[in-house]
Amino acid sequence: MSARVGGRNPVISWVVGLLCVGVIVALLWLSLPAGPGVVTVLMHMLGAPVPPGAAGQ
């Protein structure tokens, strides 16, 4: 836990923290379709053979 700072309302801190977590979860959810493409690029960068059918081949 962080140190108590004068003038900060713990309820507002929790609400803002939950909103931040919600934004992070939403961004992760939106980025899921890019997963296979990222794996293909990383495999190519590492020099591993790309499986047939990957990356629109």
N, C-alpha and C positions, 0 to 999 in steps of 0.2 A: 504494500500500500504506500501511497505517497504521503508526504507530510501535510498536515493541515495548514492551509494558508488562510489568513483572515479575509473575510468578505466573500468566500466561496460557499455557495449553497450546495450541499451534497446531493440533493434531489436533482438539481439542474445538471450537475456533473454526471450523474447516472444517465439522465435522459440523453445528454449529448454523447456520452460514451456508447449507448445503445444505438443511436443514430449513426455513429461512425462505423460500428460493427455492421449495421444494416447496409451501409454504402459499400463496404468491403465485400460482403457476401454478394450483393447485386453485381458488382464488377467481376467477381469470380464466375458467377453464373453466366454473365454475358460473354466471358472469354472462353468458355468450355468448347465451343465449336472450333476454335483455333488450335486445340490440343493436337490432333493428328498432324497438322501442318508443321507445328513446332517440333514434334518428334522427328518428322522427316528431315527438316532442316538440320537439327542437331545430329542426326545419324549421318547426313551428308558431310557435315563439318568434321565429324570424328573419323571419317573415312570408311565407315561401315557400308556394306552393300545395301542399296535401297531395295526392299522387296518389290516384286512385280505388282503393278496395280496401284502403287503408292504415288502420290503427287500427280495424279492424272495421267500416268503413262499408259 
